Structures are given as structure tokens and as C-alpha cells.
Amino acid sequence: MCIYKVAAQKELAGILEGLKTLDGVKRVQRCVCGGCLDFKVIVSLDSEKFGEWEKAEFAPEAEFLEALEAIEGITTVETQTYTLMDM
């Protein structure tokens, strides 16, 4: 396992319980690409609760992103909002 992936996982572990207790949270997922080693965290919420989390600036997102940016070997940190739907 790549050393920066281990460090990113450690940072995620530090906020995981807080994410799981967000009002309206459905699930928290971690996805790592087997080829390029992209490390992604997906937080799914009920659509009715998303606006509240957005108003709270997606806390604890800022602190998590800052921690990731400080990890040697991680070159890009970015966020994205999208919709997932089971088909």
C-alpha cells in the first residue's frame, strides 16, 4: 500500500464517526483507484438535508482537505458535488 494512501486513510479515520453522524447521512464510502491510486471519499445524504450541510460548509471538509494537502506525495486535492442513483 502506498505510504500517502495510508496517511490519507488515517486522516479519514479521524473524521469518520463525525461524518457518519451527520443529519441525513446515508453512507460514507472510500474509493481508491487500483491504477492511479486516486483516494476518494463519498458522503451520501438525503437530498432534503444536503442544503443544511452545504450551509455548514460541508464540515469537517476544510480541515480534512487541509490535512490531505499536508501529506507528502499527494499532489492534488479537490472536491466535487454529484448525484448517485441506483439503477
Buried (B, 14 or more C-beta within 10 A) or exposed (E): EEEBBEBBBEBBEEBBEEBEEBEBBEEBEEEBEEEEBEBEBEBBBEEEBBEEBEEEEBEBBEEBBEBBEEBEEBEEBEEEEEEEEEE
